[in-house]
Amino acid sequence: MGEVLLQLENIKKNFDGTDVLNGIDLSIEKGEFITFLGSSGCGKTTTLRIIAGLETPDEGRVILEGKDVTSLEPNQRNVNTVFQNYALFPHMTVAENVGYGLKIKKTPKQEIKKKVKEMLELVQLEGFEKRKPSELSGGQKQRVAIARALANNPSLLLLDEPLGALDLQLRRTMQHELKHLQKKLGITFVYITHDQEEAINMSDRIVVMNNGFFEQIGTSDEVYNHPKTSYVATFVGNANILHGTIEKVVDGKALVQLCDGKALVDMEAYALEAGDRVTVAVRSENIQVDEDCGCGLYATVMEKTFSGGMLRMILQAKDGTELVASRHGIDARANVGDEICFRWESDHAVFVDVPDCKRGVRK
């Protein structure tokens, strides 16, 4: 375990009678890149604003570097924020924008000039000192906003969907640059996004939020390959959710009756047993389609599309359950209207929404 930089303790927030945060707890280590991922209205931006001091929680505490900062103003916390709209001053040059926070602190002019030069070199904007924001591209504006935030040497940098206004190609480039910058500086980043690909590509840990709760906190691998809830499984990667009953447990695998057939699912450390009703999540790319795979899981191909190198098939199982199977490349073996057999490897499916009394610790 590393040194804890930030702790959120039982944070609750209510707006106009609606609970936005429902007693969330989290510890963030120094040098960590952690991302809050969730749909609009889940509470991630409110959480960021509470960390920044722009909102005050109704209950709970914010502990930064061992100090309770819950009631402190934003300028009393060693925290800076980069917003989606960048919030650059249009009448100021790039250099003036970057050095603004230092000027407010009455830092000597020569120190400001040196720091601005250092920051612009860091974000690869040397020679842009005299330009105005209107003369910059979206990616350049984003770099200026980051340089301005870093100029004050914050112990924590908050980023509220900073890439949301950029086109797809530039956004992917900036994802790489931001991650590289964070590792180079060793500063703790708390990042807000609704883009699952962005979260998976950049984060040391991901916090998946839903309706003011933390659904799951874990690495990209844990969240994608071992989701704990059906919400996480479908929000991060759009998994198929199937319902069934365990028939028997043998050698660490559960034989599950579902979709009028049977399939094996690894038990991991779950204390499940024969007769338990269960929910199974299977990623579309892990569903294998054959003419006959001997497991009794049969479906009809309802739709077949090909886009961006990926074949996507919508299947309807005999009991009416709809599934999606996907793979790279064109597969002409199964056509719309054909009856096929589908299956998966036991370690490519996971149980989700398991009650706490049945949940163990994943090995």
Secondary structure in CASP SS format (residue, H / E / C, confidence):
PFRMAT SS
TARGET T0000
AUTHOR 0000-0000-0000
METHOD secondary structure of the structure
MODEL  1
M C 1.00
G C 1.00
E C 1.00
V E 1.00
L E 1.00
L E 1.00
Q E 1.00
L E 1.00
E E 1.00
N E 1.00
I E 1.00
K E 1.00
K E 1.00
N E 1.00
F E 1.00
D C 1.00
G C 1.00
T E 1.00
D E 1.00
V E 1.00
L E 1.00
N E 1.00
G E 1.00
I E 1.00
D E 1.00
L E 1.00
S E 1.00
I E 1.00
E E 1.00
K C 1.00
G C 1.00
E C 1.00
F E 1.00
I E 1.00
T E 1.00
F E 1.00
L E 1.00
G C 1.00
S C 1.00
S C 1.00
G C 1.00
C C 1.00
G C 1.00
K H 1.00
T H 1.00
T H 1.00
T H 1.00
L H 1.00
R H 1.00
I H 1.00
I H 1.00
A H 1.00
G C 1.00
L C 1.00
E C 1.00
T C 1.00
P C 1.00
D C 1.00
E E 1.00
G E 1.00
R E 1.00
V E 1.00
I E 1.00
L E 1.00
E C 1.00
G C 1.00
K E 1.00
D E 1.00
V C 1.00
T C 1.00
S C 1.00
L C 1.00
E C 1.00
P H 1.00
N H 1.00
Q H 1.00
R C 1.00
N C 1.00
V E 1.00
N E 1.00
T E 1.00
V E 1.00
F C 1.00
Q C 1.00
N C 1.00
Y C 1.00
A C 1.00
L C 1.00
F C 1.00
P C 1.00
H C 1.00
M C 1.00
T C 1.00
V H 1.00
A H 1.00
E H 1.00
N H 1.00
V H 1.00
G H 1.00
Y H 1.00
G H 1.00
L H 1.00
K H 1.00
I H 1.00
K C 1.00
K C 1.00
T C 1.00
P C 1.00
K H 1.00
Q H 1.00
E H 1.00
I H 1.00
K H 1.00
K H 1.00
K H 1.00
V H 1.00
K H 1.00
E H 1.00
M H 1.00
L H 1.00
E H 1.00
L H 1.00
V C 1.00
Q C 1.00
L C 1.00
E C 1.00
G C 1.00
F C 1.00
E C 1.00
K C 1.00
R C 1.00
K C 1.00
P H 1.00
S H 1.00
E H 1.00
L C 1.00
S C 1.00
G H 1.00
G H 1.00
Q H 1.00
K H 1.00
Q H 1.00
R H 1.00
V H 1.00
A H 1.00
I H 1.00
A H 1.00
R H 1.00
A H 1.00
L H 1.00
A C 1.00
N C 1.00
N C 1.00
P C 1.00
S C 1.00
L E 1.00
L E 1.00
L E 1.00
L E 1.00
D E 1.00
E C 1.00
P C 1.00
L C 1.00
G C 1.00
A C 1.00
L C 1.00
D C 1.00
L H 1.00
Q H 1.00
L H 1.00
R H 1.00
R H 1.00
T H 1.00
M H 1.00
Q H 1.00
H H 1.00
E H 1.00
L H 1.00
K H 1.00
H H 1.00
L H 1.00
Q H 1.00
K H 1.00
K H 1.00
L H 1.00
G C 1.00
I C 1.00
T E 1.00
F E 1.00
V E 1.00
Y E 1.00
I E 1.00
T E 1.00
H C 1.00
D C 1.00
Q H 1.00
E H 1.00
E H 1.00
A H 1.00
I H 1.00
N H 1.00
M H 1.00
S C 1.00
D C 1.00
R E 1.00
I E 1.00
V E 1.00
V E 1.00
M E 1.00
N E 1.00
N C 1.00
G C 1.00
F E 1.00
F E 1.00
E E 1.00
Q E 1.00
I E 1.00
G E 1.00
T C 1.00
S H 1.00
D H 1.00
E H 1.00
V H 1.00
Y H 1.00
N H 1.00
H C 1.00
P C 1.00
K C 1.00
T C 1.00
S H 1.00
Y H 1.00
V H 1.00
A H 1.00
T H 1.00
F H 1.00
V C 1.00
G C 1.00
N C 1.00
A C 1.00
N E 1.00
I E 1.00
L E 1.00
H E 1.00
G E 1.00
T E 1.00
I E 1.00
E E 1.00
K E 1.00
V E 1.00
V E 1.00
D C 1.00
G C 1.00
K E 1.00
A E 1.00
L E 1.00
V E 1.00
Q E 1.00
L E 1.00
C C 1.00
D C 1.00
G E 1.00
K E 1.00
A E 1.00
L E 1.00
V E 1.00
D E 1.00
M C 1.00
E C 1.00
A C 1.00
Y C 1.00
A C 1.00
L C 1.00
E C 1.00
A C 1.00
G C 1.00
D C 1.00
R E 1.00
V E 1.00
T E 1.00
V E 1.00
A E 1.00
V E 1.00
R C 1.00
S H 1.00
E H 1.00
N H 1.00
I C 1.00
Q E 1.00
V E 1.00
D E 1.00
E C 1.00
D C 1.00
C C 1.00
G C 1.00
C C 1.00
G C 1.00
L C 1.00
Y E 1.00
A E 1.00
T E 1.00
V E 1.00
M E 1.00
E E 1.00
K E 1.00
T E 1.00
F E 1.00
S E 1.00
G C 1.00
G C 1.00
M E 1.00
L E 1.00
R E 1.00
M E 1.00
I E 1.00
L E 1.00
Q E 1.00
A E 1.00
K C 1.00
D C 1.00
G C 1.00
T C 1.00
E E 1.00
L E 1.00
V E 1.00
A E 1.00
S E 1.00
R E 1.00
H E 1.00
G C 1.00
I C 1.00
D C 1.00
A C 1.00
R C 1.00
A C 1.00
N C 1.00
V C 1.00
G C 1.00
D C 1.00
E E 1.00
I E 1.00
C E 1.00
F E 1.00
R E 1.00
W C 1.00
E C 1.00
S H 1.00
D H 1.00
H H 1.00
A E 1.00
V E 1.00
F E 1.00
V E 1.00
D C 1.00
V C 1.00
P C 1.00
D H 1.00
C H 1.00
K H 1.00
R C 1.00
G C 1.00
V C 1.00
R C 1.00
K C 1.00
END
